């Protein structure tokens, strides 16, 4: 079994910062691409940022220059540093990873962590 567990969400004022973390555990051979997605109420789940195993990154235009994604391949962890937060960043944030496993190789999702930015 493979699990992704997020942490670090919470309530913050506009202009503040939060760091989200995601830890992957279980029967893992390796992890390829990892990413953060978010879903606001009544909206679809959208990509925030993703990162390849080699460290290549990709960001949604709305977060460029404010968010930084990084990972630790040795520890199977993923993080998202979020600065200059805006009320429109309010959403449930989900960790995503493509995991090579002897049980099931494919895409896994975390349970989500709530981020709320007050104005």
C-alpha positions, 0 to 999 in steps of 0.5 A: 500500500502507498500513502501520501499524507499532507500537512501544513495547511491552515488559516493565514492573513493575506500577505502571509506564508505557509509551507505544505508538506507531503510524505509518501510511504509504503511499498515504493520503488521510486517516485517520478513526477510529483505535484500540488493541486488545489480545489476551491469550492465549486471549482475543478481541481487545478495544477498549482505546481509540479516537479520531476524527479530530476528537479524540473519545475512547472508553475501555474501562472497565478502562483509564479514568483510566490510559490516554490515547489521542492522535493527530497527524493531520499525521503520521498517528500514534497513541499510547497512554500507559499508566500504573499498569499492571497484570498484567491489561494484559498482551497483544499491542496492535494499532493499527487505523485506517480509512484513505481510500486510492486503493488500498483504503479500509477498516480496516487493522491493525498487526502488534502489539506485546507488552506484559507487566506483571509483578507 
